[in-house]
Amino acid sequence: MRYEGYGPGDSAVVVDVRADDPERMRAELRRTFASYGGRLGAAGSVGYLFKEVGLLEYSCGADCQALAQWAWGAGAEEVTVDARGSAQVLTDPLELVAVRASLAAAGYQPAKSGVTCRSAATVKLAGAAATQMQRLFRALESLEGIEAIYTNAEVAGEVVASV
């Protein structure tokens, strides 16, 4: 099941869960959101802000530029490379298997592969809202049955490390 809500700073949060008792889970999520400055929303309240994408993550070191070229040729929609030598390749979810196979044939094995949700726009959080969002995430992750949590909140690294 998918639940949607608002986190601190009016950020959007989507939670995918597996639960035997949906009403109990809804109550637990409502209580958790409220405890950390958010609120559970109705179905469709924030889900439209997210798009499903295929995600491939690679630790490619100095070879990231070559991986990016292969990924573009294989049909990737977006490739991002960071300074640490990691790359993320985004695809249409229906093309994920084909892009992964093409990159594997070129010698690139992903560290992580799957379908995920990405938000079209982010909300930058700072101060108390950022701290509350981190606490909300930790509380949601501790609940039984949580499979995935998505948000459009962008929290600074120093806040993540301090909470």
Secondary structure, 3 states (H helix, E strand, C coil): CEEEEECHHHCEEEEEECCCCHHHHHHHHHHHHHHCCCEECCCCCCHHHEEEEEEEEEECHHHHHHHHHHHHHHCCCEEEECCCCEEEEEECHHHHHHHHHHHHHCCCCCCEEEEEEEECCCEEECHHHHHHHHHHHHHHHHCCCEEEEEECEEECHHHHHHC
